Amino acid sequence: MKPADRIGAPPGLQSGVPLLSIIGRMMIGLLFVWSGVFGIVLEWPAVPDMIAAKGLPGPVLLGIGAACIELLCPLALFHPRLEAGAALILAAYCVGTAIVFHNYWTLQEPNRLMQQFHFLKNVSLAGALLVIAAQTSGKS
């Protein structure tokens, strides 16, 4: 790799992490942080009700857990000792939320297509996160 393809690492970042990897993590992380702030924190009174409507136990705790995952794990993608674990947690979260909240196979049009899109987006995002986990696993 040419020196121009790498950037100096700020404190807390793995030294010599390729620039595209950092940009990619920022782009992935932005989606989670945005969703955590605008979809959970600022919508909080409705979040436990939405979770309960899916028949899940402990909707308040699950909502708090979802907020923590969406707000903290993206930051951990930039810490060398935490990045693989954070990527795996986010990947599992994506698959879980896809199955529970974007179960398009139970719906009719016009909602079916939109939920199918969100399902596939979550599964695709989980794939990208698994790539991050695989590439960073075992590094410290």
Secondary structure, 3 states (H helix, E strand, C coil): CCHHHECCCCCCCCCCCEHHHHHHHHHHHHHHHHHHHHHHHCCHHHHHHHHHHCCCCCHHHHHHHHHHHHHHHHHHCCCCCCHHHHHHHHHHHHHHHHHHHCCHHHCCCCHHHHHHHHHHHHHHHHHHHHHHHHHHCCCC
